[in-house]
Amino acid sequence: MKALRRFKRGFRAAAIAAAMGLVAGPASLTPAFAKQGGAPETSTPIEHLVVIFQENVSFDHYFGTYPNALNKPGEPPFTPSPGTPAVNGLTAALLTSNPNLFNPVRFGPDRAATCDQDHDYMPEQQAFDLFNMDQFPKWAGVGAPGCPDYTLGKNLVMAYYDGNTVTALWNYAQNFAMSDNSYGTTYGPSTPGALNLASGQTNGATSGVKYPATPDDTVDGSVISDPQPDGDVCTSRDSVSMKGKNVGDLLNAKHVTWGWFQGGFNLGTTNPNKSTGCARTHTSITGAFPPKVDYIPHHEPFQYYSQTANPNHLRPLSVNTIGFNDQANHQYDLDDFFTAAANGNLPAVSFVKAAGYQDGHAGYSSPLDEQTFMVDTINFLQKLHEWKSMAIVISYDDSDGWYDHQPSPLVNGSTTSFDALTGKNACGSGPFALLDSAQGRCGYGPRLPLIVISPFAKKNFVDHTLTDQTSILRFIEDNWNLGRIGNGSFDAIAGTLGNMFDFDHSDHSDGRVLILDPTTGEPI
């Protein structure tokens, strides 16, 4: 219970206390690939996957100088373990003679609150400047007024953090596996990233009924901006619906339990500040931003598809039906995730989305808010009996436009008026033959962080395998033998996460836990 008292922010005490009661389960994992209680067969020992899907971070923004932190006095310290591998990060030349004509600048915890950058589909391509990676302030930088830019203006886009601010993430990388070669599936903001995670497909959009889409929301039927899901009771502006299959359809067909769990989804909850319904709000711990709504409709990809949507936010019939087919249709509040897990009903596949103030999105959240959420969540999960057959994937929806020096590989082209990667109206010389002929899906997009936390993850390991957001989708498909989504989904060409695991020699006999302080990110 001593560790429990360190949970300074986060989840309901009753749920956590119940979860603590589950820890005293069997002492070791059952033999690899053998399943208990009629659970669906998996192709690896992973029986529970939790995807923590955060917001708006480029790789260099969080890991550009990994594993070397400045360790200024008064900041949480970070010292790398001997033999920690290097990453493809910010070299001395990039730090002192950057081609953007403004050098990257290191921020500490005192500058955790920042402005949001321009991360739309076309400006991100323009910032890449024909892969010269030298036009970020011009095209992606925003700056004040109305947000903290620390007098940097558009050059704020060159800011980065190290292990003295994103301390927990660096400690997870030290003890588990991370990638330095993973990318957004396409360019653009949150909605394309969320749709790619759910289906690998941003094409097939139809304008909303009550709130029609704008001309900038889609191009040739592909989502390139942030329209909200048509029909969601919390939708309040331009919207679209999506046709085609997503991974929820594949999971349902194989009777695999799953759910998307998002902060603020339960419209019947009243927050401590008395806000409720679609207007439930919290405020960043930095105090730098106005209150932000918990539930952000365009961050919820399954709401765009009629077959997996819960437009009226109906509640699950009971804690025992979470993950199964009932009126909630696999779409839940974040509280439902912890309640289900604490009661021994953790779904096989869980997508976890923080409330707005803790999702890490610049402009209303911060790395410190994000750290609190992630550490509380991961501490909680490591205390469950299911931890010994679990993998947690930390990933991001887009880069927010933050500077990253690494050009992404061009695997799928597009030639719309919104494309500017390799010339005017061009992303490549034309649609590539790898996928279908759908336009508006230029990719891969910017480089993003990716971390795998599991008893089976390689320790202090940096993976250089080429992956993207749909590599998570492909892991789910392969682990539960679901088959592919097809119809142009990027899952057909996605790289594997397999190199981040060691299923033969991992030290998983004791569960390999790493409990951190949610405030500082340091080991407890």
VEXVOLUM-218219 format. One record per residue (C-alpha): residue in three letters; x, y, z. Coordinates in pm, whole numbers, plus 50000, padded with zeros to 5 digits. Layout:
ALAXYZ
...
//
This chain:
MET500005000050000
LYS503025022950036
ALA503395024649659
LEU499675031049626
ARG499965062849832
ARG502315076649570
PHE499525077649316
LYS499105115249356
ARG496745119349064
GLY494705096048849
PHE492245069148917
ARG489645060049166
ALA490985045549487
ALA488425017749488
ALA489475004849147
ILE493165005949235
ALA492624989049570
ALA490654961449399
ALA493434957149145
MET495974953649424
GLY493974924349548
LEU494554906349219
VAL498314906649248
ALA498494874949453
GLY497754852749152
PRO499764823849012
ALA503494829249050
SER504514823048690
LEU503274825148336
THR501744794048191
PRO503844777947915
ALA504194800647611
PHE501224800547376
ALA499074778947607
LYS495834796447700
GLN493564794048002
GLY489814794948037
GLY488984792447670
ALA490844824347577
PRO491394828547201
GLU494624813647077
THR497474837947020
SER500624834046815
THR502814847847098
PRO502634846147479
ILE500964880547475
GLU497344875547582
HIS496634912147670
LEU497704942047464
VAL497204977547593
VAL497835005647346
ILE498315039447515
PHE497715063747230
GLN499025098447310
GLU499085131447123
ASN501395152346910
VAL505075144446967
SER507915139846720
PHE510745115946804
ASP513375143246836
HIS511035164147051
TYR511235137747328
PHE514255116147243
GLY516585137747031
THR519465136447283
TYR518685102247438
PRO520305088747651
ASN522165120547750
ALA520295145247974
LEU521625178848088
ASN520755172248456
LYS520305208148561
PRO519955213848939
GLY516395210949065
GLU515225189048778
PRO514535151448805
PRO517905135248729
PHE518535109048464
THR521645087548436
PRO521755061348159
SER522695025748234
PRO526105014348112
GLY525915001847756
THR522735020847671
PRO522485021147290
ALA522455053847100
VAL519555065046883
ASN519305082946552
GLY518925116246724
LEU520255151646727
THR523965151446645
ALA526375178446757
ALA526175193646410
LEU522355194746418
LEU522435210746762
THR524915238146669
SER524605243146290
ASN521065232746209
PRO519885236945846
ASN516705254045975
LEU518915284046059
PHE517715281946419
ASN519295255746640
PRO517245231446850
VAL516715245047200
ARG516445223647511
PHE513465229847742
GLY513225218148102
PRO510205211248328
ASP509785248648384
ARG508845251648016
ALA506575221447994
ALA503635242647873
THR504055253947513
CYS502145265447208
ASP500695240446965
GLN502425238546623
ASP500945236546271
HIS500605199546195
ASP498195198245906
TYR498725174945612
MET500245200345371
PRO502335222045612
GLU504075190945745
GLN505105181645393
GLN506245217345327
ALA508355216945645
PHE510195186545506
ASP511195208045204
LEU511895180344953
PHE513375159545241
ASN515925186445331
MET514185189745671
ASP514985226845688
GLN511675246145674
PHE510075238046010
PRO509855273546150
LYS508495286745820
TRP505715261345769
ALA505085243946104
GLY505995270846355
VAL503205291546510
GLY504245309746829
ALA502235334347040
PRO499955353247102
GLY497695333447329
CYS500135306147429
PRO503605302247586
ASP506335305847320
TYR509045319947550
THR509725347847296
LEU510815322347035
GLY507865328146804
LYS507825303846512
ASN511235290546621
LEU509515273646916
VAL508975244346678
MET512675236046728
ALA512295229847103
TYR512985195647256
TYR512955178847598
ASP515345154047758
GLY515285129048043
ASN514955156648302
THR511405164248180
VAL510165132848002
THR511905112748272
ALA509425084048286
LEU509605077647912
TRP513385076747923
ASN513265052548218
TYR510825030048030
ALA513185030647732
GLN516055020647963
ASN514234990748099
PHE512214979247799
ALA512304984747420
MET511955015747207
SER512125023646835
ASP513925051846660
ASN512565043046316
SER508765044946353
TYR506515069446167
GLY503035082946134
THR501335063045861
THR500465094845673
TYR501005132045717
GLY498485152745906
PRO496905157946248
SER495045136646502
THR492145122146304
PRO494265106346028
GLY496575091746294
ALA493675077246491
LEU492015062846180
ASN495295047046072
LEU495625030146411
ALA492095016146384
SER492015006546017
GLY495155017045830
GLN492825035945602
THR491865072845585
ASN490005070045253
GLY486265064145239
ALA485015095645414
THR481505109145363
SER480455143945474
GLY478435145945793
VAL474685151645792
LYS474125176746071
TYR477595192046048
PRO478905189445689
ALA482615185845628
THR484625215945507
PRO486685215745184
ASP489865212345393
ASP488715181545586
THR489085156545302
VAL490635153544959
ASP489395127344714
GLY487595110245002
SER490665108345230
VAL490675125445569
ILE493545150245593
SER492345172645878
ASP490345169346202
PRO486635165746121
GLN484625151246406
PRO482715118046384
ASP479265122046230
GLY476455113446472
ASP478425114646796
VAL476275133947044
CYS479345154247140
THR480115164246780
SER479655201746741
ARG481215211246406
ASP482325197646066
SER482125159746060
VAL482505128445846
SER481665091745861
MET483905063645734
LYS483085032945529
GLY485045000545528
LYS486354977345799
ASN488464984546103
VAL490274961746346
GLY487194960646568
ASP485384941546294
LEU488224916146280
LEU488294912146658
ASN484534907346674
ALA484634881046401
LYS487094860446608
HIS485284867146940
VAL488304885147087
THR487394909447364
TRP488394945447302
GLY487574981547373
TRP488455017847312
PHE488605036047648
GLN488665074147639
GLY488575100347910
GLY485245118547929
PHE483205093247731
ASN480755087048018
LEU478415116747992
GLY476825108948327
THR479945116448533
THR480355149548712
ASN483935162048749
PRO485295178449066
ASN484855212448899
LYS481125204048852
SER481435200448474
THR479515171648318
GLY478295157147989
CYS480245165647675
ALA481595196047861
ARG483515177048132
THR486815195648179
HIS490115195048363
THR493035219348373
SER496705211948304
ILE498875210048616
THR501025237548464
GLY498145262148507
ALA499085277548172
PHE495945268847976
PRO492185272748012
PRO490235241348113
LYS490125215247835
VAL487255191647762
ASP488025155847863
TYR486365139347563
ILE487625150847224
PRO485455135146953
HIS487995135746671
HIS490395115146881
GLU487965085446885
PRO488455065746559
PHE485845038746609
GLN483095065146632
TYR483555072446260
TYR482435037146162
SER478755028646203
GLN479474992246290
THR481715001246588
ALA480215034446694
ASN478405042147019
PRO477035076146913
ASN474925081747225
HIS477695070547462
LEU475555042747607
ARG476995026247916
PRO478034989547934
LEU475354967848091
SER477764956848364
VAL481454954748442
ASN481324918748316
THR480204929147967
ILE483094953247912
GLY485004940647611
PHE482054920047490
ASN479144928547259
ASP476494949247433
GLN474914983547392
ALA478235001347454
ASN479574985047135
HIS483154983747271
GLN483345021747324
TYR483885031447686
ASP485005057347934
LEU488555055948069
ASP487175047848414
ASP485665016148268
PHE489135003648176
PHE490375004848534
THR487124991148674
ALA487124961648434
ALA490804954148494
ALA490394956448872
ASN487544931348851
GLY489484905848647
ASN487844915048317
LEU490674931448125
PRO489914928447751
ALA492414910947528
VAL492964943147329
SER492544977347490
PHE493085011247332
VAL493545037047608
LYS493105074347547
ALA493745100047818
ALA491375128447895
GLY492385159447702
TYR494425175847976
GLN496635144948010
ASP497095134447647
GLY500305154647597
HIS498945177347323
ALA500725210947329
GLY498395240447372
TYR496305225047649
SER498355196447798
SER502055191347870
PRO504735164547911
LEU504195166248288
ASP500445160148263
GLU501115131848019
GLN503725116548249
THR501275115748539
PHE498705097348330
MET501085072348175
VAL502905063648497
ASP499685059548697
THR498315037148422
ILE501435015848380
ASN501985012548756
PHE498415000248781
LEU498814974948500
GLN502044960648637
LYS500244951348958
LEU497684929748779
HIS497944892148750
GLU497584896748372
TRP500844916548362
LYS502844884648306
SER501174879347970
MET500794916047877
ALA502384941047643
ILE501884978647663
VAL502574999647355
ILE503055037147395
SER502515054847065
TYR501425088346924
ASP498885100946673
ASP501025127646504
SER504135149246550
ASP502365182446618
GLY504795196646359
TRP507675195846610
TYR511075194346442
ASP512555160446362
HIS515675157246152
GLN514945123046001
PRO513165121945661
SER510505095245648
PRO510535068545378
LEU508095074445096
VAL505965043045066
ASN502705056544929
GLY502235085944697
SER499575111644622
THR499105139944371
THR496435162844516
SER496395200444559
PHE497225194544928
ASP500465175844852
ALA503825193644856
LEU506385167544962
THR508335163244638
GLY506985193144447
LYS503795212444383
ASN500765189044404
ALA503145159844445
CYS504055133144695
GLY506165111444471
SER505525109844099
GLY502045095044144
PRO500105069744348
PHE502345040344425
ALA501285005344328
LEU501784991744680
LEU498265000444794
ASP495055010944623
SER494705041744407
ALA493235063944682
GLN494685098944684
GLY495425120244990
ARG497405093845179
CYS500985105645138
GLY503195085845371
TYR504965076945576
GLY504555108745777
PRO506855123246048
ARG508855101646287
LEU507135094246621
PRO508135077946953
LEU507235041247005
ILE507885021447324
VAL506984985547414
ILE506714977447786
SER506334940747870
PRO507974912248059
PHE508794900047707
ALA510234932847578
LYS513964933847513
LYS515694953447787
ASN517404986847717
PHE516964980247346
VAL516625003947051
ASP514914988746750
HIS515775002046404
THR513134981846218
LEU510995003645992
THR507505005946146
ASP504505028946142
GLN501215032946328
THR499725003246144
SER502514980946276
ILE500474980746598
LEU497444970946393
ARG499464943346227
PHE500664929946563
ILE497054926846676
GLU496074909746352
ASP498964885146368
ASN498814877946740
TRP495114869346733
ASN495174854446381
LEU492634879246248
GLY493774882845890
ARG494204916445717
ILE491734944945675
GLY492454947745303
ASN491004973645062
GLY494104995345065
SER494914994145437
PHE498535001845520
ASP498564970145732
ALA499514951845411
ILE502994967445412
ALA503484974845784
GLY506764965145946
THR506824942046246
LEU507074950146615
GLY508474915246667
ASN512094926446698
MET511204945447016
PHE510294912847193
ASP512264882747307
PHE509824854247361
ASP512564828347412
HIS514944844147662
SER513124872947829
ASP513404875048206
HIS509674873148265
SER509684848448555
ASP509194876348811
GLY507104899148593
ARG509904924848535
VAL508134954948680
LEU509294991048689
ILE507295012648928
LEU507845049948883
ASP506835081549065
PRO504075097948856
THR505275132848946
THR509015129648879
GLY509165098948655
GLU511895084148874
PRO511955047948997
ILE510335042949336
//
